[in-house]
Amino acid sequence: MLMRIVLPALALAAAISAPAAAQAEPVSVVVPYGDLDLTKDAGRKALDARLTRAANKVCGTVSVRDLARLAAHKACIADARASAAPQVELALNAANARRVAVLSTKLAVLAGL
């Protein structure tokens, strides 16, 4: 299974392609993060939990008794998480850049510049 993440303005979209025989079109799940402060640990943990839920939604559920499907499910989840990593990094970097800009503005005001 293959997962691809797209990063629109205020949402993280996760798309995963199911096996070609089962499904031709990718399934998408939008993971909003605009309400999270990604500069704080709590915000990053909340985003991680949302991504995990989205990956589980896209990859489906499987019984722990079905070892063949369980392995495929774990691989799907791993692929989903790995493909999301670059876009999550972009979102984190953007949040940190905004925080630096705000702090710089506050420092300039305090310095009387």
N, C-alpha and C positions, 0 to 999 in steps of 0.2 A: 504494500500500500504506500501511497505517496501523499504527502501533505504539503500544502503551500499556504503561506500566510500573506495577507495583504494588509497594509496599514493605511486606512483612510484617516481623515482628520480627527475624529473622536471615537473611533472604534477599531478594534483589531478583528479582522475577519479571518477565520480559519477555514480552509477548504481542503478536503481530502478526497482523493480519487479512490473509489472502491475498485475491486478487481474488474477488469473490462467485461467479463462475462456477466457479472452481477449488476453493474451500473455503468452507464456511459458518461453521465454528467457528474461533476464533483458536488459534494455536499458542503454547504457553507454554514458556519455558525459565527455570528457576530458577538464579539466579546468587548463590551464597553469598558473603558477605563478613564473616561473624562472626569469622573467623580473622585478619582483616587489621587492622592499626593504620592507620586512615584519617587519623590526624594526621601521619603520616610520608609522605614522597614515595614510598617503596617500596610502601607499602600502597595509595596512590592509583593508582600505575602498575599494580599487580597487579589492582586492581578494573577499571581501564580495559581491560586485556588480557582479563579475563573477560567484560566487556560486549561487546567486539569479537568474541570467539569466539561468544558467545550470539547476537549479531546475525547473524553469518555462518551459524550453525546454523539460525536462524529464517528468514532470507532465502534460504538455499540457496546453491549454487554455480552459476557460469555460466562458459562458455568466453569467453575474451577475443576470440575470433573472431566471436562473436555480438553485434554492437554494440547492437542494439535491446535485447536482454536484459541486456547489461552496463550500459546506462544505467538500466534499471529496477532492477537489482540494487543499483547505487550509490545510487539514490534510496531504496530500501528500507533500506539500511544507514544512510543519513543520517537518515531518519525515525526509525529505531529509536534511534539515538544521541540525537537531539534530544528524543524523548519520554522518554528515561531521565534526562535532565539534571535535572529538578526533584526526582526521588526520590534521585538521587545527591547533589544539594545537601543534601537533608534528612539523609541518612546522614552526610555530611561535617560538617554543623553539629552533629549529635548527638554525633559523635566529639569534635569540638572542645569542646563544652559539657562532656562528661565529663572531658576533659583539664583544662579550667579549674577544674572542681569539685575534682578531685584536687589540683591545684596550690594552690588556695585553702586546702584542708584542711592541706596540708603547711606552708604559710606560717603558718597559724593556730597549728599545733603549735610551729613554730619561734619564733613571737612569744610563746608561752606564754598564748594566749587560751583 
